Amino acid sequence: MASDLQEHPDGDPVADAVLPVYGPDGTCLTDFGPDPVVAAGGAPRTSEQRQVEAIAACPPGPELDAWLRGLDLRMLSSMVLVEVIAAQDRVESHQHARKLAMIAELASRDEMSPEWSPLAGAPPTQTCVAGDELAMRLGWPRVTAMKTVHRALVLDGMLGATRKALEVGHLDPGQAQVMTAELADLSFQVAHAVEDAVLPEADQCSVAELRQRVEREIRLVDPEGAASRRERARCTRRVSHPRPQADGMASMWLVLDAADALRVDGVLTHAARTAKALGDDRTLDQLRADGLRDLVVGDVPVSDGPAFEVRLSPGLPMPPEPRRSWNGATMTDRDGVVLTRPVEPIPSATLIPLGDSGAHSVPGSDDPRVLAGPPATSTETATETKTAPATATKTGTGAAVPGAATRAAVPGAATRAAVPGAPTDAVAPGAPSETVAPGATDDASAPAAAPSTVATTLAPAPARRGCTRCSGRPGAEVRITIPASTLLGLDDQPAHLDGHGPIDAVQARALAIGGVWQRIVTDPVTGQVLDVGRERYRPPAALADHIRTRDKTCAAPGCRVPACACELDHTQEFHPRPGGDPDAPLGRTDADNLGPVCHRHHRLKSDGGFRLRQIESGLFEWITPTGHRYLTRPGTGQCHDATADPYDAPPPF
């Protein structure tokens, strides 16, 4: 038999795929031989059609990859170019399958499954540390790395048919992700039955269509498990933490029960349309976003127009809707009667305009026109702790360090009375109030201060306008770190918003108005907070604030968890480790041995085989279980893979 023929599974010889060869002018030089379609009585096909057929028939691998690399794309016709792009997509799917196989092999190594000590609590949900290893090396978000490892293990185990379809380019990575996400928690029997039903035509489906088909097949194959699957799904409802967006914006992701999500959407839309009808010039999208903020936080800025109190009332009964199948067809019973499902009524929202004084309804009054004045406002004071050159931090209460002088830091800023329930008296601009702690020194006795950095926290202050029953809610505060020169208007350096990142000076100064802020007392020579040695395990408030302000985020490479949500970790253990070397040196409680670490990376350092060293204040070295070495300065975006560097090489930053 000719060398270019191979044996088909049914015994008939078939020709190997022959990829077209093109001349300098783009002419196809390959002779594909007699057209089998013509031999079967069909109409003859063009040369381009024969080329498309040959390219589509070539399986992904080194041969197709080399052919694609050698093409001059400018010489190809548009029809052939589209098929070349499809071939490149098959090659990428093949390479993605290879990468997932490598990840599955890494995850199966012993060092990726450490023994978690029960002394630190229950083992983490993700006991395998392969995702953490890859997140540091590749710069992936940790959640993405964890999901990729999980997908690789599922494809390497239960969903072997899906893995093979990905290897040959029958599925793309997005479609393979749908298969693993929908089938990973099902039994082998159900998963394999769904694979057999959807894989043959999966290459003709979009990702959304494939998801619909998989969900339909799951319902058909395992109707008894619908209740348990729904209960598991309801357990995943959540609200994500803010994700930074450009120009000082952020996004949040909300996952709710479908009915609850529709009710929330209906209330926001109804309230937005009502405000629009009353003359508000904001768009519906802006009104929906501002309405959600107002209902949760209760703070309505003056710039956002008139404030309203939203009152909800039960909506009108809704007629039932016909039940529909996955393809949109109306479902009927055996007698031809259309099956229906009940529809939850959407509550109506009544907007009551509120005055600028922040009036609200009197409790117990049924008349929405009966309004009362605002309750007593919470007290807030802008304070500064001074003795020497300073680095910034924040205190939520504005309390001063013992022995330090405090005074209002913002020129012309008003300080409110600190007596609970007393009326708030604003200090005249240019005459800030001054309170000196016992034993404090005056400014004249302090060394000349270098330009300092100020951390401002906006406490849960009463709403400027709007429903005051929503104001002052716990957690409704933000924390920024702003250079003192920027705060005073001397320059426009960017500030740092905890949990978000850099913001411009104009926005930072606007947030700082009325905030509570404080400077940390630092050593006049080194500019660092004075350590407290080994006298105490927990750092004092000033030192803790300095560490969080210095590092801003978790000390692990690529981790964006804000420092205010991290645990302060002793880089060199403060207490002897159980079963460890009793003669090992112990760490101190100072700025050179403390760093913010999120709960996951704290566990990795303690039990996961990751080693951490603080080379200098704020410069951390991580060594992973595989021996990779990373240098990072958290909060600055500086991270260096030092795996191949000599250990005595100086840090690059």
Secondary structure by P-SEA (a helix, b strand, c coil): cccccccccccbbbbcbbbbbbccccccccccccccccccccccccaaaaaaaaaaaccccaaaaaaaaacccccccaaaaaaaaaaaaaaaaaaaaaaaaaaaaaaaccccccccccccccccccccaaaaaaaaaccccaaaaaaaaaaaaaaaccaaaaaaaaaaccccaaaaaaaaaacccccaaaaaaaaaccccccccccaaaaaaaaaaaaaaacccaaaaaaaaaaaabbbbccccccccbbbbbbbccaaaaaaaaaaaaaaaaaaaaacccccaaaaaaaaaaaaacccccccccbbbbbbbcccccccbbbbbcccccccccccccbbbbbbcbbbbbbbbbbcccccccccccccccccccccbbbbbbbbbbbccbbbbbbbccccccccbbbccccccccccccccccccccccccbbbbbbccccccccccccccbbbbbbbbccccccccccccccccccbbbbbbbcccccccccccccccccccccaaaaaaaaccccbbbbbcccccccccccccccccccaaaaaaaaaacccccccccccccccccccccccccccccccccccccccccccbbbbcaaaaaaaccccbbbbcccccbbbbbcccbbbbbbbcccccccccccccccccccc
